[in-house]
């Protein structure tokens, strides 16, 4: 009974024993010889080696007939062969040997010493298997490692009987284990059973009509499963296998001569090499098989070309396609015998629609058993087949779609989908378009990482001409969105190939390493004017880029508002300045360079002290709260599993309070106990940080609750006149250290907290590594900012109304006052208000609760893609529209068809050519009124919406652009210029909502060396503090996910009402993405 390929091979050896089985460089083995040699080695393995059923045995050999003998012998003895490529590094080989528990490795004499040298690292034995060796020098290192009687037998395998083995392998036993690359950095062993191998071979011989007269090539690398597909179908059908010498494998012309000379009829050639081979005329071949990469070229020849596809986990081939015509993406065909192909949505078993891209999932008789000694990985990748109970499916990680003719089109790897600046990008899609560019012969696109780890698209091309970067971009832009256009274009002489004929992507130069001699590559650059050079250099430094183009846009290079601030800082260090809002526009660097201005005033790097009255951003809170302002802290907590060194933490924060002057603040109270002014002290005038340390042990009270109980104690009794306003507590716990950092909100806002965290992480890391002091230069102080703010207030402002002109104003004051008309219109607009469940008299912090919703990274990426598609400079226009629609559908007829007045936050940091406040710590943040406009069918739900989202997005974009100077406009007029004119600047209705959009926190994630603590911050604000708004939306993108935290008064709103509102937001959000 035929159970395995071993049975079929032995059958062929009996049918025609003198038929040539293997040929290599003049050396030939008949089927009889191959059968008998493999029997001898199999007996030797069982009797001398004592190998167990399914034991893994390694093969570490150069290309040779002995390699085939070893494969068959191991299977005949009931073991599983493990091919080990001779070019692999020693540590990888050690890992494979240990992972597969390999005791025995076959090697030829040339490779023997290497395997014996692995004794200390992996305790394996080497066996020399070479047909022309009959004895071994027992003084060699090899002989000394073996124990008698094994050592004697080990060198005399040819003395064992040639008789067939008494026991045959079962069809459920392992046939071989092939190691493939793993995402963890270590290879994973794929276990293929005999029944899967037999199924593949029977399909192969039938599908390709293999006959004993055929002559096959063994071209593929022995450690790749393509070699399985070359060797076994040939040997079970009585054909001849020609092992191709290494020196011919990448030589198209001479390989073709070999084919003619030896009448080769069937050959496998890797995709890239096959595309080159098709340029040659050949009259010997009848079938050429290709696979391993996307086939993009076809030229009709005398032979039939089949484009095959299959992962190692499905025994060589899963689909096959007879190529009859060329295409940009030639199909990979239909499933082979007893195989099923499903296309599922990513991370699900939901089928995609016809024509839609989906992950290839394979079922059937060719599936691997799983991964060797990796049950968790096996369970993840080999899932239950939802359509055939009891059977498995393998999730390939490959993308494909069904074509109208029933064939599959391969689209690339899911892990070739890279995320660049929040966009999901399929590199294969760009490559296909790139290859269609005029004068481009071959093209590859990679996502290369810069020095910070950020990835950028790089296009490599072979061209008979010298196209400019702009010529390439112009053609790509006709078919690709901006975010899919490579930032770097590198011309190469030829596409580098691996030893197996695949594209060697690792050999392509990374433009960020400076190694552009690699692959003979030259970077395509644009020439720059001097101003453009200055701007380009600043952006290259901040963005860690090797090069930028005059036609690049800052936002499309991955620029953010935080990165923009860094660019401005860099420019100012060179004596130039640029309006930050210009940098954040959709403007080319060439255009921006014309707007550079001189900048000569650098901040005083000494210690700043002084006193000043409260400014607008502080007064907005102080005027609403008569008491408990001492208990009004903002806090954040870091976590380090390895722990923090207390002394280094203290040193780092002492450095911070010396560098950031505002951290040394106190406040002066008048006779009515109202804050009258802020004072910045010298470092020597008392302590400026309160340090605390607690050892928290797990007991009946959880660690989290113990820490949370301590937080309010540390801040609630602070004296604003005498106590430090910066508090730091180190909580040592059994699982790691939590570092709690709290600062009073009259001296530090949210963005300032980010600056402090970045500076602490940098300084702590420097102290830990004993590095040199490389603190960033100080920007202008918060005291300087207060002077600038009061410089915008005209004389006699406290006696004026908004309708009365001032006698004398400066140009800056006049520019500010010219905004009054806009703000009056906003504040006097007739608006609708929010409904509520219960009426309250006081909106207190102690009654606040928070509900949150999170959107998946995939949905967040879709949001970014939508913003790009709609030509929006950021995500906020979309999110504000979602807020507008969800509020209206949530409130229903309780809300009128009028605008909704909300308040929006702004950083409050001006971009002045005179002063630099980009890295200044202080209470800058402001808010200003903003109208969410009326919409058609305001009470329509997301599910019944029939309107035009695109038009609504553009409307919101227009409203946002209309706001005049949000950083330094409204609140200065409200609090300082017209504090007693509420009819002009106070809204007629209540500002129900505060929208606080932080944006992407990528910079925070990348630059802070520690993670955020999972323990929530509690009670750092007095419960008696009056809340400014009824609903507070804190919105951010953190760890790739859009997060919305909604803070509300639990005495005004029922939890179910708030849940309903958030449900509406999610519904509108997903409806917008779906359309």
MITORGU-585645 format. One record per residue (C-alpha): x negated, y, z negated; residue in one letter. Coordinates in steps of 0.5 Angstrom, whole numbers, plus 500, padded with zeros to 3 digits. Example, Ala and Ser with C-alpha at 12.3 -4.5 7.8 and 13.67 -1.06 7.14 Angstrom:
2
475491484A 473498486S 
//
This chain:
1075
500500500X 497507502X 497511496X 491516497X 486519503X 481513500X 486508502X 487511509X 479512510X 478505508X 483503513X 479507519X 472503516X 476497518X 479498524X 473501527X 466500523X 461503528X 465509530X 461515528X 464518522X 459524520X 454528524X 448533521X 442535525X 441529528X 443524523X 449520524X 453516519X 458510522X 465509518X 462503516X 455506513X 460512510X 464507506X 459502504X 454508501X 460511498X 462504495X 455504492X 455510489X 462509486X 460502483X 454506480X 458511477X 463506474X 457502471X 452506470X 455513469X 461510465X 466515468X 473515465X 479516469X 480523472X 473525469X 470531473X 464530477X 460535480X 457536487X 451541487X 448540494X 446543501X 450542507X 449534508X 452527509X 451526502X 456531500X 461527504X 459521500X 459524494X 466526495X 469519497X 465516491X 467520486X 475519488X 474511489X 471511482X 477514479X 474521478X 475528481X 470531485X 468539483X 464542488X 459547486X 456552491X 449553491X 449560492X 452561485X 449565479X 447560473X 452563468X 458562473X 455555474X 454554467X 461556465X 464551471X 460545468X 463547461X 470548463X 471542467X 467538461X 462535467X 457530464X 454528471X 452532477X 450530484X 444534487X 440533493X 432533491X 432541493X 437542488X 435537482X 431542478X 436547478X 441542475X 436539470X 434546468X 442547465X 441542460X 440547454X 446551456X 451546458X 448539457X 449535463X 446530467X 443530474X 443525479X 439525486X 443523491X 439523498X 439517503X 432518504X 429517497X 429510494X 425512487X 424518483X 417520479X 419519472X 414524470X 419529473X 423534468X 429530471X 427523469X 425526462X 432528461X 435521462X 436516457X 435508459X 438504462X 442510465X 436513468X 433507471X 440506474X 441513476X 435513481X 437506484X 445507486X 443504493X 442497489X 449497487X 454493491X 457495497X 464491496X 470495495X 472498488X 476493484X 481498482X 484504487X 486511484X 493512483X 497517487X 498522481X 491522479X 486528480X 483528487X 478534486X 478541482X 476547486X 474553482X 477560485X 476567482X 480569476X 482576474X 479575467X 472575470X 471567469X 473562475X 479558474X 479550476X 485548480X 487541480X 489537486X 492530485X 492525491X 499525493X 498533494X 492531498X 495526502X 501530504X 497535507X 493530511X 499527514X 502533516X 495535519X 494529523X 501529526X 502537527X 495537531X 496531534X 489528531X 486522535X 480518533X 476521540X 477528536X 470531534X 471536528X 467541525X 465542517X 464550517X 467552511X 463553505X 464546501X 466550494X 472553498X 478548499X 478550507X 473544507X 478539504X 482541510X 476540515X 474533512X 479529510X 484529516X 478528520X 476521516X 483518515X 484519523X 477516525X 475522528X 468525528X 466530523X 460535525X 457539519X 455546522X 448548520X 448554516X 443558521X 449557526X 455559522X 455566523X 452566530X 458566535X 454565541X 449559539X 455556535X 459556541X 453553545X 453547539X 461546541X 460545548X 454541547X 457536542X 464537545X 467539539X 475539540X 478541533X 475547529X 476551523X 474559523X 475564518X 479570520X 474575521X 469570525X 475567529X 476574531X 469575534X 469568537X 475569541X 471574545X 467568547X 469563553X 470556551X 472550554X 471544549X 476546544X 483544544X 485547537X 482552533X 485554526X 484560522X 486563516X 483566509X 485573511X 490577515X 489576523X 490582527X 487580534X 488575539X 485573546X 488568550X 483562551X 483555553X 485552546X 491553542X 490558536X 493557529X 494562524X 494558517X 496561510X 495557504X 492558497X 488553493X 494552489X 497549494X 492544497X 489548503X 495550507X 502552506X 504555513X 502555520X 503559526X 501557533X 499564536X 501566543X 501573543X 497579539X 500583534X 498588529X 500583524X 500576527X 505572523X 503566518X 508561521X 513557517X 512552512X 508545513X 511538511X 515537504X 513545502X 518550501X 517558501X 521563497X 520570497X 522573491X 522580488X 515581483X 516578476X 523575478X 526569482X 531574485X 530573493X 528579497X 533581503X 531579510X 525583512X 524586505X 517584502X 516579497X 512575493X 510568496X 512563492X 511555494X 514549492X 514542494X 509536495X 502540496X 503543489X 497543484X 498540478X 495547475X 489550472X 484546468X 484547461X 488553462X 496551460X 498558458X 495561465X 499554468X 505556465X 505563468X 503561475X 507555476X 514556474X 520552474X 524552481X 531555480X 533551486X 530544485X 531542478X 525539475X 520541480X 515547480X 514553484X 507557485X 507564484X 501566489X 501573488X 501574496X 506579499X 510577505X 516578509X 521574513X 521576521X 527575525X 524569529X 524565522X 516566521X 513569515X 508576516X 503576511X 502583508X 496582503X 495581496X 499584490X 493585487X 491589493X 496594491X 492599488X 495605483X 492611485X 495617482X 501614480X 503611487X 503604488X 499603495X 498597499X 491597502X 493592508X 498597510X 493603511X 488598514X 493596519X 494604521X 487605520X 485600526X 490603530X 486610530X 483612537X 476610537X 476606531X 474598532X 475595525X 477598519X 477596511X 480600506X 478600498X 480603492X 473605489X 472607482X 468613480X 464614474X 470615469X 473609472X 478613476X 480610483X 480613490X 481611497X 475610501X 476608509X 470604512X 470604519X 466601525X 467606531X 463606538X 464614538X 463619532X 470621530X 470627525X 474626518X 479631520X 481627527X 482621523X 486624518X 490627523X 492621526X 493617519X 498623517X 502621523X 504614520X 502615512X 504619507X 498624504X 497620498X 495614502X 490618506X 483616504X 479621501X 472618503X 471616510X 464612511X 462609518X 458603518X 455599523X 459592522X 463589517X 459585512X 461578512X 460573506X 457566508X 464563509X 466568514X 470573510X 470580509X 465582504X 468587501X 463588495X 458589500X 461596502X 458602499X 461606493X 461613495X 460614487X 454610486X 450614491X 448608494X 450610501X 444606505X 448600503X 452597509X 448602513X 454607512X 454614512X 459619509X 463623514X 463630510X 465637512X 461643512X 462649507X 462656506X 458659499X 465660496X 468653498X 462650496X 462653489X 470651488X 468644491X 462643486X 467644481X 472640483X 467634484X 464635477X 471635474X 474629478X 468625478X 468625486X 462624491X 465629496X 471633497X 474636504X 475643505X 482640507X 483637501X 489639496X 487639488X 494636487X 493630492X 486629489X 489627483X 489634480X 493635473X 494641469X 489639464X 484638470X 486644473X 484648466X 477644466X 476646473X 477653471X 472652466X 467650470X 468656475X 467661470X 461658468X 458659475X 461666474X 467665478X 475665476X 481663480X 488663478X 490656475X 497657478X 494658485X 490651484X 496647482X 500649489X 500645495X 494649498X 487646501X 481648498X 479652504X 485657502X 483657495X 476659496X 478665499X 482667492X 476666488X 474672483X 468674479X 468672472X 463675468X 465675461X 463669457X 466668450X 462670444X 459663441X 458665434X 462665428X 469669429X 472672423X 478677422X 485678421X 491680425X 499680425X 503674427X 504674435X 510672439X 509664439X 509664431X 514669430X 519665434X 519660428X 518665422X 524669423X 528663423X 526660416X 525664410X 522658406X 518652406X 514654412X 508651407X 511644409X 511645416X 505640419X 504637426X 501630425X 498625429X 494618427X 489614431X 487607430X 481603430X 481596429X 473596428X 474601423X 472608422X 466610418X 468615413X 462620413X 462620420X 469622420X 468628415X 462630419X 466630426X 471635423X 466639419X 463640426X 470642429X 472647424X 466651425X 467650433X 474652433X 475658428X 483658428X 482652423X 479656418X 485660417X 490662411X 496667411X 497673407X 504674404X 508680403X 511682396X 518679399X 513672400X 514673408X 508672412X 505678414X 498676417X 493671419X 486671417X 480667420X 475666414X 467664415X 465657414X 462658408X 468661405X 471655401X 473648404X 477648411X 479641411X 482636406X 479629406X 483623403X 482616403X 486610401X 485603401X 492599403X 493592401X 498588404X 503587398X 511586397X 511593400X 509593408X 503597410X 507601414X 511603409X 506605404X 502609409X 509613411X 510614403X 503618402X 504622408X 509628406X 505628399X 499630403X 502636405X 508638402X 505643396X 500646401X 499654399X 498658406X 494663402X 489659399X 489651401X 486648408X 491648413X 488642416X 489635413X 485628414X 487622411X 483615412X 487609411X 483602410X 488596412X 486589413X 487590420X 484596422X 483603420X 489609421X 486616421X 492621420X 490628422X 495634420X 495641422X 500647420X 504649426X 502656425X 495655427X 495648432X 500647437X 501640441X 496642447X 491644441X 492637438X 490634444X 483639444X 482637437X 483629439X 478630445X 473634441X 473629435X 473623439X 467626443X 463628436X 465621433X 462617438X 456622439X 454621431X 455613432X 450613437X 446618434X 446622441X 444629442X 449635440X 452637447X 458641444X 462644450X 462652450X 467656446X 472659449X 475666447X 478665440X 485666438X 484672435X 482675442X 488672444X 492676439X 489682441X 491681448X 498680446X 499686442X 495690448X 501688452X 506692447X 507699449X 507704444X 513705440X 516699443X 519698436X 523704437X 526703444X 531699447X 531695454X 535701457X 530706455X 523707459X 516708456X 512714456X 506711457X 504704460X 498700463X 498696469X 499690465X 504692461X 508695467X 508688470X 511685464X 516690463X 518689471X 520682469X 526684464X 531684470X 530677471X 531675463X 537679463X 540676468X 539669465X 541671458X 547674460X 549669465X 556666463X 554659461X 558652458X 556649451X 555642449X 560638446X 559635439X 562630434X 562634428X 561642426X 555644422X 553650418X 546649418X 542645423X 536642418X 530638420X 532633414X 538631418X 534629425X 534623428X 531620434X 533615440X 528614445X 529610452X 523608456X 522607464X 518601466X 511603470X 514600476X 520605476X 515611474X 511610480X 517610484X 519617481X 512619483X 513617490X 520620490X 517627488X 512626494X 517624499X 521630497X 515635497X 515637490X 509639486X 511635480X 516630477X 519636472X 524638478X 527631478X 527630471X 531636470X 536635475X 537628472X 538632465X 543636468X 547631472X 547626465X 549632461X 555634465X 558626466X 557625459X 561631457X 566630462X 572635461X 569638455X 564642459X 566647464X 563648471X 558653469X 550653468X 547650462X 542654458X 537650456X 530652453X 523650456X 517650453X 510652456X 503652454X 503659453X 496660455X 494666460X 490665466X 486672465X 480674469X 477677462X 479672457X 478664457X 483661452X 483654456X 480650450X 482655445X 485652439X 491655436X 499656436X 500658443X 506654445X 512658447X 519657450X 524661454X 531660457X 532657463X 539655467X 541648469X 545650475X 552648477X 553642481X 558640486X 563635483X 560636476X 564631472X 562625477X 558619475X 552616477X 556610480X 561614484X 556620486X 556621494X 552628494X 545629497X 540628492X 535631496X 538638497X 539638489X 532637488X 530643492X 535647489X 531645482X 524646485X 527653487X 529655480X 523653477X 519657482X 523663480X 521664473X 516670472X 510668468X 513663463X 506663459X 506670457X 513673459X 519672456X 517671448X 513677448X 519681450X 524678445X 519678439X 515684440X 517689445X 525689444X 526685437X 532689436X 535689442X 539682442X 544684447X 539684453X 534679451X 538674446X 542669450X 550670449X 551663448X 547658444X 541655447X 543648445X 537644448X 530644448X 526641454X 519639452X 515636458X 508634456X 507631463X 502625464X 498623458X 493620463X 487625461X 489623453X 488616455X 482616459X 478621454X 480619447X 476613445X 481610440X 488608441X 494611437X 497608431X 503604432X 505607425X 510613426X 509619423X 514621418X 516627413X 510632415X 516637416X 520640410X 527637411X 529644409X 526647416X 531650420X 531646427X 531651433X 536647438X 541642437X 538637442X 530636443X 528632449X 520630448X 518627455X 512624457X 508619461X 504615457X 501608458X 504609465X 511609463X 516615463X 518616455X 524620453X 525621446X 531625444X 531628437X 538630434X 542632428X 546626425X 551630422X 553633428X 553627433X 554620432X 549615434X 554612439X 554619443X 547620443X 546613446X 552614451X 548621453X 541617454X 545611458X 548617463X 540619464X 538612466X 544611470X 542617474X 535616474X 536609477X 541612482X 536617485X 531612486X 536607489X 538612494X 
//
